[in-house]
Amino acid sequence: MTGQTVPALMTEDSVPRFARGTRLQYDRVRETWFIQAPERAFMADAIAVEVLQLVDGTRTLAAVIDTLAEKFDAPRKVITQDVLALVNDLAGKQVLVHA
């Protein structure tokens, strides 16, 4: 074992925040959003941007999901699956952590 711990899966009760030194940033030159992390960057698609703009370290994922379901008039179940898959992927990449 390498001594690394696997982050706990985020659920609707989780309150995510960006890991230290990580943020969502808009590149005006390229007209695209990306996630800036120490020594790396990830392009953020439109769905990721909508979710990550609501990640503030105080809001639960349930609140994020409710906001997105209302904004896009989409089934909450579908939004929930997409949001949980995204945040857990980003938690695995150490972009998001539990607040």
SEKE-31821 format. One record per residue (C-alpha): residue in one letter; x negated, y negated, z. Coordinates in steps of 0.1 Angstrom, whole numbers, plus 5000, padded with zeros to 4 digits. Each point is the difference from the previous one (the first is absolute). Layout:
// residues N
<site><resn>A</resn><c1>X</c1><c2>Y</c2><c3>Z</c3></site>
...
END
This chain:
// residues 99
<site><resn>M</resn><c1>5000</c1><c2>5000</c2><c3>5000</c3></site>
<site><resn>T</resn><c1>4989</c1><c2>4965</c2><c3>4993</c3></site>
<site><resn>G</resn><c1>5015</c1><c2>4985</c2><c3>5030</c3></site>
<site><resn>Q</resn><c1>5025</c1><c2>4979</c2><c3>4980</c3></site>
<site><resn>T</resn><c1>5036</c1><c2>5000</c2><c3>5012</c3></site>
<site><resn>V</resn><c1>5029</c1><c2>5004</c2><c3>4977</c3></site>
<site><resn>P</resn><c1>5024</c1><c2>4970</c2><c3>5003</c3></site>
<site><resn>A</resn><c1>5034</c1><c2>5009</c2><c3>5014</c3></site>
<site><resn>L</resn><c1>5027</c1><c2>4999</c2><c3>4973</c3></site>
<site><resn>M</resn><c1>5020</c1><c2>4969</c2><c3>5000</c3></site>
<site><resn>T</resn><c1>5038</c1><c2>5003</c2><c3>5004</c3></site>
<site><resn>E</resn><c1>5028</c1><c2>4975</c2><c3>4999</c3></site>
<site><resn>D</resn><c1>4992</c1><c2>4991</c2><c3>5037</c3></site>
<site><resn>S</resn><c1>4964</c1><c2>4991</c2><c3>4991</c3></site>
<site><resn>V</resn><c1>4988</c1><c2>4964</c2><c3>5000</c3></site>
<site><resn>P</resn><c1>4973</c1><c2>4999</c2><c3>4974</c3></site>
<site><resn>R</resn><c1>4973</c1><c2>4973</c2><c3>4996</c3></site>
<site><resn>F</resn><c1>4971</c1><c2>4995</c2><c3>4977</c3></site>
<site><resn>A</resn><c1>4967</c1><c2>5015</c2><c3>5013</c3></site>
<site><resn>R</resn><c1>4974</c1><c2>4975</c2><c3>5012</c3></site>
<site><resn>G</resn><c1>4984</c1><c2>4983</c2><c3>4970</c3></site>
<site><resn>T</resn><c1>5028</c1><c2>5012</c2><c3>4976</c3></site>
<site><resn>R</resn><c1>5026</c1><c2>4978</c2><c3>4983</c3></site>
<site><resn>L</resn><c1>5023</c1><c2>4997</c2><c3>4971</c3></site>
<site><resn>Q</resn><c1>4987</c1><c2>4973</c2><c3>4976</c3></site>
<site><resn>Y</resn><c1>5012</c1><c2>4985</c2><c3>4967</c3></site>
<site><resn>D</resn><c1>4974</c1><c2>4995</c2><c3>4973</c3></site>
<site><resn>R</resn><c1>5011</c1><c2>4969</c2><c3>4980</c3></site>
<site><resn>V</resn><c1>4974</c1><c2>5006</c2><c3>4973</c3></site>
<site><resn>R</resn><c1>5012</c1><c2>5036</c2><c3>4993</c3></site>
<site><resn>E</resn><c1>5036</c1><c2>4992</c2><c3>5011</c3></site>
<site><resn>T</resn><c1>5001</c1><c2>5031</c2><c3>5021</c3></site>
<site><resn>W</resn><c1>5003</c1><c2>5011</c2><c3>5036</c3></site>
<site><resn>F</resn><c1>4974</c1><c2>5022</c2><c3>5017</c3></site>
<site><resn>I</resn><c1>4992</c1><c2>5013</c2><c3>5034</c3></site>
<site><resn>Q</resn><c1>4966</c1><c2>4987</c2><c3>5011</c3></site>
<site><resn>A</resn><c1>4982</c1><c2>5023</c2><c3>5025</c3></site>
<site><resn>P</resn><c1>4965</c1><c2>5000</c2><c3>5012</c3></site>
<site><resn>E</resn><c1>4977</c1><c2>5011</c2><c3>4971</c3></site>
<site><resn>R</resn><c1>5030</c1><c2>5010</c2><c3>4978</c3></site>
<site><resn>A</resn><c1>5032</c1><c2>4988</c2><c3>4984</c3></site>
<site><resn>F</resn><c1>5032</c1><c2>5016</c2><c3>4988</c3></site>
<site><resn>M</resn><c1>5023</c1><c2>4987</c2><c3>4973</c3></site>
<site><resn>A</resn><c1>5035</c1><c2>4997</c2><c3>5014</c3></site>
<site><resn>D</resn><c1>5030</c1><c2>5008</c2><c3>4977</c3></site>
<site><resn>A</resn><c1>5032</c1><c2>4980</c2><c3>5003</c3></site>
<site><resn>I</resn><c1>5016</c1><c2>5025</c2><c3>5024</c3></site>
<site><resn>A</resn><c1>4970</c1><c2>4999</c2><c3>5023</c3></site>
<site><resn>V</resn><c1>5000</c1><c2>4962</c2><c3>5000</c3></site>
<site><resn>E</resn><c1>5037</c1><c2>4998</c2><c3>5010</c3></site>
<site><resn>V</resn><c1>4993</c1><c2>5024</c2><c3>5030</c3></site>
<site><resn>L</resn><c1>4966</c1><c2>4985</c2><c3>5010</c3></site>
<site><resn>Q</resn><c1>5013</c1><c2>4964</c2><c3>5000</c3></site>
<site><resn>L</resn><c1>5024</c1><c2>5011</c2><c3>5028</c3></site>
<site><resn>V</resn><c1>4972</c1><c2>5017</c2><c3>5021</c3></site>
<site><resn>D</resn><c1>4993</c1><c2>4975</c2><c3>5028</c3></site>
<site><resn>G</resn><c1>4991</c1><c2>5021</c2><c3>5030</c3></site>
<site><resn>T</resn><c1>5033</c1><c2>4992</c2><c3>5018</c3></site>
<site><resn>R</resn><c1>5026</c1><c2>5015</c2><c3>4976</c3></site>
<site><resn>T</resn><c1>5009</c1><c2>5037</c2><c3>5002</c3></site>
<site><resn>L</resn><c1>5000</c1><c2>5020</c2><c3>4968</c3></site>
<site><resn>A</resn><c1>5038</c1><c2>5004</c2><c3>5005</c3></site>
<site><resn>A</resn><c1>5004</c1><c2>4962</c2><c3>4998</c3></site>
<site><resn>V</resn><c1>4977</c1><c2>5000</c2><c3>4968</c3></site>
<site><resn>I</resn><c1>5022</c1><c2>5027</c2><c3>4985</c3></site>
<site><resn>D</resn><c1>5032</c1><c2>4982</c2><c3>5008</c3></site>
<site><resn>T</resn><c1>4987</c1><c2>4968</c2><c3>4985</c3></site>
<site><resn>L</resn><c1>4990</c1><c2>5017</c2><c3>4968</c3></site>
<site><resn>A</resn><c1>5032</c1><c2>5020</c2><c3>4997</c3></site>
<site><resn>E</resn><c1>5020</c1><c2>4968</c2><c3>5003</c3></site>
<site><resn>K</resn><c1>4978</c1><c2>4979</c2><c3>4977</c3></site>
<site><resn>F</resn><c1>5000</c1><c2>5026</c2><c3>4972</c3></site>
<site><resn>D</resn><c1>5035</c1><c2>5014</c2><c3>5007</c3></site>
<site><resn>A</resn><c1>4985</c1><c2>5035</c2><c3>5000</c3></site>
<site><resn>P</resn><c1>5008</c1><c2>5031</c2><c3>5020</c3></site>
<site><resn>R</resn><c1>4983</c1><c2>4999</c2><c3>5034</c3></site>
<site><resn>K</resn><c1>4990</c1><c2>5037</c2><c3>4997</c3></site>
<site><resn>V</resn><c1>4980</c1><c2>4993</c2><c3>4968</c3></site>
<site><resn>I</resn><c1>4984</c1><c2>4969</c2><c3>5014</c3></site>
<site><resn>T</resn><c1>4991</c1><c2>5019</c2><c3>5032</c3></site>
<site><resn>Q</resn><c1>4982</c1><c2>5027</c2><c3>4980</c3></site>
<site><resn>D</resn><c1>4980</c1><c2>4975</c2><c3>4979</c3></site>
<site><resn>V</resn><c1>4990</c1><c2>4978</c2><c3>5030</c3></site>
<site><resn>L</resn><c1>4989</c1><c2>5029</c2><c3>5022</c3></site>
<site><resn>A</resn><c1>4980</c1><c2>5016</c2><c3>4972</c3></site>
<site><resn>L</resn><c1>4983</c1><c2>4967</c2><c3>4993</c3></site>
<site><resn>V</resn><c1>4992</c1><c2>4990</c2><c3>5036</c3></site>
<site><resn>N</resn><c1>4987</c1><c2>5035</c2><c3>5009</c3></site>
<site><resn>D</resn><c1>4978</c1><c2>5000</c2><c3>4969</c3></site>
<site><resn>L</resn><c1>4986</c1><c2>4966</c2><c3>5009</c3></site>
<site><resn>A</resn><c1>4996</c1><c2>5012</c2><c3>5037</c3></site>
<site><resn>G</resn><c1>4980</c1><c2>5029</c2><c3>4987</c3></site>
<site><resn>K</resn><c1>4977</c1><c2>4976</c2><c3>4981</c3></site>
<site><resn>Q</resn><c1>4997</c1><c2>4979</c2><c3>5032</c3></site>
<site><resn>V</resn><c1>5017</c1><c2>4970</c2><c3>4985</c3></site>
<site><resn>L</resn><c1>5030</c1><c2>5001</c2><c3>5024</c3></site>
<site><resn>V</resn><c1>5000</c1><c2>5009</c2><c3>5037</c3></site>
<site><resn>H</resn><c1>5026</c1><c2>5002</c2><c3>5028</c3></site>
<site><resn>A</resn><c1>5004</c1><c2>4967</c2><c3>5017</c3></site>
END
